[in-house]
Amino acid sequence: MIAVDKRPWLPPFPRTRYRLTESTARSAVASKILAALRSDTQPNAQSTAITVMAAECGFVKNLAPRSEWHALSKRIGALLQSPASSAVDGLTNEPRPTVIAQVYDAVYKQGFLGGAGN
């Protein structure tokens, strides 16, 4: 379902691209991303995560016309700074960190501390 293309770019750095090969899945993901970006309300956690990852990969620019890029960029920034959809941890009643902090914790922090998340 996902094809991985590695091509030489600037030695020694390869350029890696991930493509959804199934057109139905590609269309569904694109629709979910655009709906999250064009909505005035906070999207669910899955839509938010997919949207900010797609934006970081530059995928959003392939989905929307150039005239919308500035507005969508502002919306992406707002999603990154907003708390997750479930802003309060149900067990401790403590507020959760912003989406960008959660992404950092899930991806980067583990790698820096020698965890298995590399």
C-alpha positions in Angstrom: 0.0 0.0 0.0 3.0 2.4 0.6 5.9 2.4 -1.8 9.3 3.6 -0.6 11.5 5.3 -3.2 15.1 6.1 -2.3 17.1 8.1 -4.7 20.5 9.7 -4.4 20.3 13.4 -3.8 23.4 15.1 -2.4 25.9 12.4 -1.5 25.8 11.0 1.2 22.1 12.0 1.7 19.5 9.9 -0.1 16.1 11.3 -0.8 13.3 9.1 0.4 9.7 9.4 -0.7 6.7 7.5 0.6 3.8 7.1 -1.8 0.4 5.6 -1.2 0.0 3.3 -4.2 -3.7 2.6 -3.7 -5.7 5.4 -5.3 -8.7 4.9 -3.0 -6.5 5.3 0.1 -4.6 8.3 -1.4 -7.9 10.0 -2.1 -9.3 9.3 1.4 -6.2 10.7 3.1 -6.2 13.8 0.9 -9.8 14.4 1.7 -9.2 14.0 5.4 -6.3 16.4 5.3 -8.2 19.1 3.4 -11.3 18.7 5.6 -9.1 19.2 8.7 -7.5 22.3 7.3 -10.6 23.9 6.0 -12.7 23.3 9.1 -13.2 25.9 11.7 -13.4 23.4 14.5 -10.7 21.3 16.1 -10.4 18.0 14.1 -10.2 14.7 15.9 -6.7 13.4 17.0 -6.2 11.2 14.0 -7.0 13.9 11.5 -4.8 16.4 13.3 -1.8 14.0 13.4 -2.2 13.1 9.7 -2.5 16.7 8.7 0.5 18.0 10.6 2.6 15.1 9.3 1.5 15.7 5.8 2.2 19.4 6.1 5.7 18.7 7.4 6.4 16.5 4.4 5.2 19.2 2.0 2.2 17.2 0.9 -0.3 19.9 1.5 1.1 22.0 -1.3 0.2 19.2 -3.7 -3.4 19.2 -2.5 -4.4 22.8 -2.5 -4.1 25.6 -5.0 -1.3 28.1 -4.5 -3.9 30.8 -3.5 -4.8 28.8 -0.4 -1.3 28.1 0.8 -1.0 31.1 3.1 -4.3 30.4 4.9 -3.6 26.7 5.2 -0.1 27.5 6.6 -1.8 29.6 9.4 -4.2 26.7 10.1 -1.4 24.2 10.3 0.4 26.5 12.8 -2.7 26.7 14.9 -3.1 22.9 14.9 0.5 22.5 16.0 0.0 24.9 18.9 -3.4 23.6 20.0 -3.8 21.0 22.7 -4.8 17.6 21.4 -8.5 16.9 20.9 -8.8 15.3 24.3 -7.0 18.2 26.2 -7.3 16.7 29.6 -5.9 13.3 30.7 -8.9 11.4 32.1 -6.9 9.7 34.8 -5.1 12.6 36.3 -7.1 15.6 35.2 -3.9 17.3 34.1 -3.8 19.2 30.8 -2.0 17.4 27.9 0.8 19.2 26.0 0.3 20.7 22.5 0.3 18.6 19.4 3.8 19.7 18.5 5.1 18.7 22.0 3.4 15.3 21.7 5.0 14.7 18.3 8.4 15.7 19.8 7.9 13.3 22.7 6.8 10.5 20.5 9.5 10.8 17.8 12.5 12.8 18.7 12.9 12.6 22.5 13.0 8.8 22.6 15.8 8.9 20.0 17.9 11.4 21.9 17.5 9.5 25.2 18.6 6.3 23.6 15.1 4.7 23.5 13.7 2.4 20.9 11.9 5.1 19.0 14.6 5.9 16.5 
